[in-house]
Amino acid sequence: MTNTDFSALPLGPTLLDNLTSLGYTRMTPIQARGLPLVLAGRDVIAQASTGSGKTLTFGLGLLSRLDVSRNDVQAMVLCPTRELADQVARELRKLARALANVKLVSLCGGSPTAAQTATLQFGAHIVVGTPGRMLKHLQQGSLSLDALNTLVLDEADRMLDMGFADDIRKVVAFAPAERQTLLFSATYPDGIAELSRGLQRQPQQIAVADEHRGENIVELLFEVAPERRKTALATLLAHYAPASTVVFCNTKRACQEVAAHLNGLGFAALALNGDLEQRERDQVLVRFANGSANILVATDVAARGLDIKELAAVINYDITQDPQVHVHRIGRTGRAGEQGLALNLYSPQEAYRVNMIEEYQRAPMAQGSLDALNGQATPRQPEMVTLNIAGGRKSKIRAGDILGALTRDAGIAGAQVGKIDITEMQSYVAVHKDVARQALRHLQQGKIKGRSVRASRLG
């Protein structure tokens, strides 16, 4: 039996002690299979879903090889979206917090190139970002990969879906031939093998079965006529009343239409698609993650990078044509020992897709009845409200500053303050709806770190 204790790995005491402080004691299957190969310097192709622990797998690998005495970029992580890049950067910073002076820079679209260039002038050990923005910095000379020893492609299947293959190859052309290349993908389309052949040397291939599909997830099918699909969705949400739900659609247009329909019925729904400006995308994700909106309607590509620890339900408004994508969708619920709910709407014309999914999962899905549900229940409303503060890391604002301003200065109980998110230029704090006006008024009239700030309510 494989030893799943992190202490069994050839890691330094500093990294091991930090893992313990973060609550990591036992390896997940992808970590147990992947880390020995990664730490041995092998190229790896790993197929594993979101939430399986892959960030820690490649993160420990690149940190173990880092020489902080060299002020050069030694590791690069490519991600399909800014949201996923931000999530990866946060995880890497936590893993590296016990190491001295590790410099990590995020390079994504949606932020000024000039500001990123200025930051790179001070040096970096690790860069995390999207292929297009990485390529821009490489072409203009503000980023050098001469010292790169580890290249990571995270969510490689989505990067291919989004048309990044050419940009990836152009980025890699700037990297040394002698390097470790790690490729992680939730699914394994034909393009992955082709991409690997051009980037990797004798890669070890590992695949971890989806851990989230099983006893922790209740999955049901509901047959519905196409013209009744929106009504059926509202019925599911009213009857089951999940605390948080991601509704998957196959197109951006459907996302907008479904979110608008739900909001018209009194639900608190947000749409996430590629047409949003970056700041709008950030705000949608923040509001959903902190519980101030409890329904997110998204496409598969837009939903990549969601950092939701406890998602109560997934609803497939549209059945996907790819069984692997289906398993990846529903694998977002039922984590960390919690019970998850996966509900699927399908028309008679889509029965063949259901058959493909059942065959792939090697198990039939139970059939539910819409007529047996109570669709007249009052839509569930979120308990939290998100406040936006015009100032972030660039203004030296920290989570403790915001928490202090609300609890110490405004007299709001700590239990009524939720998640605090800080970006380069903006900060967001979730507060209970009962104290939202009080909190906003104090932020607008008071000060943070001795300075007045602009604050507003989102939504």
Secondary structure, 3 states (H helix, E strand, C coil): CCCCEHHHCCCCHHHHHHHHHCCCCECCHHHHHHHHHHHCCCCEEEECCCCCCHHHHHHHHHHHCCCCCCCCCCEEEECCCHHHHHHHHHHHHHHHCCCCCCCEEEECCCCCHHHHHHHHCCCCCEEEECHHHHHHHHHHCCCCCCCCCEEEECCHHHHHHCCCHHHHHHHHCCCCCCCEEEEEECCCCHHHHHHHHHHCCCCEEEECCCCCCCCCEEEEEEECCHHHHHHHHHHHHHHHCCCCEEEECCCHHHHHHHHHHHHHCCCCEEEECCCCCHHHHHHHHHHHHCCCCCEEEECHHHHCCCCCCCECEEEECCCCCCHHHHHHHHCCECCCCCCEEEEEEECHHHHHHHHHHHHHHCCCCEECCHHHCCCCCCCCCCCEEEEEECCCHHHCCCHHHHHHHHHHHCCCCHHHEEEEEECCCCEEEEEEHHHHHHHHHHHHHCEECCEECCEEECC
